[in-house]
Amino acid sequence: MSHRTAAFASPSEGALPPRTSPFAAPGAVVAVAALGCGLLTARPILVGLGGVGPGPVLVTLFSALLAVSLLWPARGGADPAWRPIPVLLLGVGAFALGRLLTGGPVAAPAATPFVIAVNSLAAVAEEAFFRRLVYGALLTGGPAAALLGSSILFAAVHVTVYGAWVLPLDLAAGLLLGWQRQASGSWAVPAATHVVANLLVVL
Amino acid sequence: MTEVRAAGRRRRRFGVGVGLAGLYGAVVLATGLTAGHPVRPLLDGAGVTTPYRWVKPPWYVGSANVKPTAGHTDITFVNGVSPLIGVNSPDSQVIINLPAGALPAHTGDNVVRASFTPIDPAKVGKVAKPNRADGNAYRVDMTYQPSGAPVTRIVTSGNIVMVVPDEAAKMLYSPDGKQWTELPTQILGDPNTVGSAFNTPGYYLVDTAIPAFANPNAGKGTKRTVGIVLVVVAVVLLLGYVVPTALKRSRAAQAEAAGRRRRTVKRHRR
């Protein structure tokens, strides 16, 4: 077994699927990643479909994204350099500082239970997708490629929703969340950070 | 020795995290300074909305705006005198405070209904240039109940407070929503909360000197979104297929070259 294959067969997040599994089909993860990114990017179009309003569409989209990301065999995750708590605190601290720096009365939906639930679902689903599925898939190119690639895609899918001016902001946020994934060895840490970051906006 | 190296690596990795946190802070600050309006620390979730509730949201607010609704509050007279009271629109973006006795008594009625109706500012008179409307316009109606007769004057001035999305310039008043008159305006606490005297029902609006934040992508709509979707999917495919394939070929070529070198060295040794 090569060292790279051994890294995929992380005991913390599961081993490589057998060759016969449809998950192991060449390019299957790429197709799923492309579909997920495509759907996230197409959000402005999707929320206008069906005439049911954005709520049900977003809940369906993020639920599906979360389910697919969790069902997909995870790769990587061995050799965490740090325990989750300090990594989590650093990320949360950065986002809290960001909230203080940005200030101002804009950008917070009314903190209804539904809005809080959807924001949290979106955060967890996006992290499961970008920091578990996409990051894991890109690990074939090494940790740096996984970090950079998942961050670029994370920033790119938000452009249609918020405009091109968010690219640097979301790229920086993606790098920080990706580093948390790398340093802690788990996508749960960036997911928790992302949930807190979203709550900092609405609460 | 190995433990010392491992500890050094761990410290370096955490240092990378601190550096990325700093980079994020710098980008947030730079974005906030250049965007022309406050930004969110992480743009995500159920779409962009603001705490401000728009009748017609601007482009950067997105689809999850909670539209304000019209509403009313009944003010009951006590011993024939209107009480000291504060009434507000359902979205709390307009608040009117009235001192005791502010509303004149009306024969046969003992209640005044204060109604608030948020209006898209594009549907009322235009604000004098170079300023623009800052958030919604509001129509404030006051009627005696049960007769329904309008309250036409206030005996003692109250005050009206409006919360707006951008830094306010002046509060404006119009009896019919066509021509605006500037009111003496006070900034209350922060530049997004302004107050003035309240002397009569009618239309109220706040203006701002801050230019509208133009949508850099305006007019491109669905075609542009589809274009970006295609680009993102192409990037994923590139990252997923092309780059790994190129890397694999490169590694295979390197391994082959190394193998050739080893074979050559072995032959020479023999």
Interface residues (C-beta under 8 A of the other chain):
Chain A: G27 V29 V30 A33 A34 C37 G38 T41 A42 R43 P44 I45 V47 G48 P54 G55 L58 A81 W82 P86 V87 L90 G91 G93 A94 F95 L97 G98 R99 L101 T102 G103 G104 P105 V106 A107 A108 P109 A110 V115 V118 N119 A122 A123 E126 A137 L138 T140 G141 A145 G149 I152 L153 A156 V157 H158 V159 T160 V161 Y162 G163 A164 W165 V166 P168 L169 D170 L171 A172 A173 L175 L176 W179 Q180 Q182 A183 H194 A197 N198 L200 V201 V202
Chain B: R9 R10 R13 F14 V16 G17 V18 L20 A21 L23 Y24 G25 A26 V27 V28 L29 A30 T31 G32 T34 A35 H37 P38 V39 R40 P41 L42 L43 D44 G45 A46 G47 V48 T49 T50 P51 Y52 R53 Y60 G62 S63 A64 V66 V163 P165 D190 N192 N215 P216 N217 T222 R224 T225 V226 I228 V229 V231 V232 V233 V235 V236 L237 L239 G240 Y241 V243 P244 L247
